[in-house]
Amino acid sequence: MRKSSVIACLILFSSAAIYAQVGNSVSVYPTNVGGKGEFKRVFEQEMIYPKKALENKYFEKVVINFEIKKDSSVSNVKLEMRGDKEIDAEAMRIFNLFEWVPAIKEGRYIDAPWSVTLNFDPTKYAKICKQRGYVNFKYLPDNQVDTSSTIYAVGAPMPAYEKGNFALQDFIKENLEYPRQAQLSNIQGTVVLSFIVEPSGLMTNIGVRNSVGGGCNEEAVRVLQLIKWYPGKHNEKLSRIKMTFPFYFILNEEFKDNSSGEQK
């Protein structure tokens, strides 16, 4: 555990030792749902710097080694470097939020070791909080929270757009822009995104379930990240609910003539 004022990045994926273990034995390396960019986004969204560690300007790299099983579960989770106990606990809380995609060998998912490093830097925390707009999570008042990290497929109720689900389609029409590359290449289709709505109403594990090229995947993810949700419940507690949502990219004469690329 040490103090530091300079750090190149917040999160590093997989140490050299883990790469050496996996080596050329796989066709595709394992990763989290959504990839490195989503890992960094979720880390910055979810991190609550422990109060004493922040006051004492403790910087810590938390290295977590684990195995991603072929069914996407994880096992043998171990902290390689231990420092401040509260930082370690926060690192594990964040780690437990992620879903994983197994390694692929010869067209099949396989078990593989993996590692992530979470960098807790007190000099960057104020900026992160300013960018995300909060220091601590804001839960709906007078509601209990499921803190088990369990993901539920069904909620009662399910998460809902904060202005009502009837208004959601209008919101998407107002914000979704048809990518210029997709228009020029005559690309159309339905991007289906999967994600988890957390008890706070924030989203994690945004991934592409059904892909469309020409920048449509990226545009769908961009717009999804603008949507504000009321969280869902399971057993009367605010819970983690898994959802999917389609974004339709359909070309017509209006799109073809629209040089600005705005979808109306």
N, C-alpha and C positions, 0 to 999 in steps of 0.2 A: 504494500500500500504506500503510495507516494504522491507528492504534489506535482502538478504539471500545468503549464499554460499553453502548450502547443500540442496539437494532435492532428494528424492528416485526415482521418475519417473516423466516423462513429462506430462502424461495424466492419469486421473483417470476416470473410467466410473461409473456413477450413485452413488449418495450419499445414505446413509443408509435410509434417509427419503423417497427417491423415491422407494427403495426396499421395504420398509414397505408398501407404497401405492399399489405397484404391488402385493407384497406378493405371496401367492400360487394361485392367481386368474388366472395365465397364465401357459401354458405348456412350452412355449419357450419365453424367454425375448426378447425384441426388441434389435436391434443393428444397427450399420452402415453397409453398404455394404462392405464386406471384413473382418469385425470384428475388434477387438482391435488392432491387429498388423498393419492393414491397416490404422487405425485411427492415430496411432503414426507415421507411415511412412509419411502420407500426412501432418500431422502437422509439422513435421521436414522439409519436402520438401517445404512447402508453407509459413512458418512463416517469416515475415520481421519485425524484432524488431524495434519499433518506435525509431527514432534517439535520441530524448531527454531522453526517458525512459532508453535507453541503456547507454547513457552518465552518467546519474544519478544513474545507477545501480538499477533501480526499478524492484523489483520482484513482481509478482502478480498472484494470482489464480483467474481465471475467471470461475465462475460457471454459467452454462446456463441450465435452466430448460425449458422443452418444452413437447409437446405431439406428439407422433408419431401416425398418423392416420392409419387406416387399408388399405388405398390406398397408403401408404408410404410417404404422404406429412406430413409436420409438422405444428403445430399451437401453439398459446399461448407461444411464445418464450420470455423468460424473463431472464435478468441478475440478479442473486441472490446477487452477491458481486460486487460492483462498486468501481473502483479505478482510475487509470490513464485513461483519456478519449481516448487517442490514443491507448493504449493497449486494452481497451474494444472494440474499433472500429476494430482493427486487429483481435481480437478473433471472432467477429461477421462475419467478412469477411471470415475467415477460416471456421467457422461453416456453413456458407451458401454454401460451396463447397460440402458438404457431401450429399450422398443419404442414405436412411434408409430402414431397413427391419422391418415390424411391429411385434408386439407380436402375439403369437399364443395361442388360447384357444380352446380346443375340436376340433382341426383340422381346425380352421378358424382364419383368421387375425382379430385382434380387435384393437381398440384405446387404448393407454396406455401412462401414463406419463413417462418421462425419464429425465436423467440429465447427463451432461458431465462437467468435470473440465479441463481447459486448463491452464497449468502452464508455465508462462513466466519467465524464469530464465536467467538473463544476464550473469551468470558465465558459462553457457553451450553454449551460442550462437555462440561464435567463433569456437568451436569444431564442431557444427552442420554445420556451413557454410563451414568449411574445408572439412568435409565428403561429402557434397552434391556438392561442387565445385563452388559455387557462393554466393554472398551476395544479389544481386537484380536479378530479373527475366530478362532474355534476350529475347526480342521479335524480330521478323523479322523486319528489318529496313523499315521505311516509310510505316508502316501499322497501321491502327487504331484498337483499342482493344475494344471488347464488355465487359463492366464491370458489366453487369446486373446479372451475375451468372446463366443466363438462359442456359439450356441444350438443344441442338438441335440434332435431329435424323439424319439430312442430312446437309451436308456442300457443299459449292460450292467455292473452291474444298473441297473434304474430306481430312482429315489428311493423310499424306503419309510418308513412311519410308524415312529417310533422304538420303539414297543411291539409292532410287528408289524401287518401289514395286516389280520389277522383281528380285531384289537382296535380298528381304526379306526372301524368302524361303531358299536361300543359307545360309543366316545368321542363320536361325533357325536350319538347318541341322548341321551347324558347332558348335552350342552351346547347342543343346538339348541332354541330356543324358537320355537314357531309365532307369528308376529307377530299381535298382537290385531287390527290393522286388516285383515289378510288373512282372519282367522277371521270377523270381522263382515261382510266383503264377499264371503265364500264364494269366496275366491281360492285356487287350488291349482295345482301344476305343478312343474316341475323347473328349478331354477337351475343352470346349468352355468358354472363358473368356469374361466378359464385362468390360468396362472401359471408362473413359472420357479423351480425349486429351484436355488439357487446352490451352488457347491462347499462353502460353509460350512453348508449345510442350511437357510439362511434363504430366504425367498420374496421375489421381486420381480415387478413387472408383473402384479399381480392385476387381472383384468378380467372383466367379465360377458359370457360367450359366448351364453348363452340366459337371457333376462330373465323374471322373474315379479314382478308388482307387489305392493302391499300391505305393503312392508317386507321381503319375502322375499330380495331381492337383498342388502340391507344385512345381514340376519341371516346369510346364507350367507358373506359376506365376513368378518363378525365371527368366526364359528366357524373358518373356514379359517385365520385369523391365529393361532388358538390351537394349531394342529397343528404338532408338531415332527417334522422329517424327517431321515432319514439321506440324504445326497446320493447322486446316481447317478454313474456313471462312463462315460466314452467313451475307448476306447483305453487302458484301465487308469489313467486320470487322473480325479480328481474334476472334474466338468464341470457346465456350465449345461444343465439338462434342462427342456424345455417339457412341461407337463402340463395336463390338464383333469380336473375332478372334478365330479360331479353332487351336488346337495343336493335331496332330495325333500320337497316340502311337500304332503301328502295329507290332506285333511279326512275325518274320520269322526265318529261320534257322540261318541267320547271327546274329540276336539278341541273339538267344538262345546259340550260341557258343561264344559270345562276353563277356568275363569276366569283361572287363572294363566298360560295360554298355553304351558305346558311341553309339548314334544313327547316322548312316551315310546315 
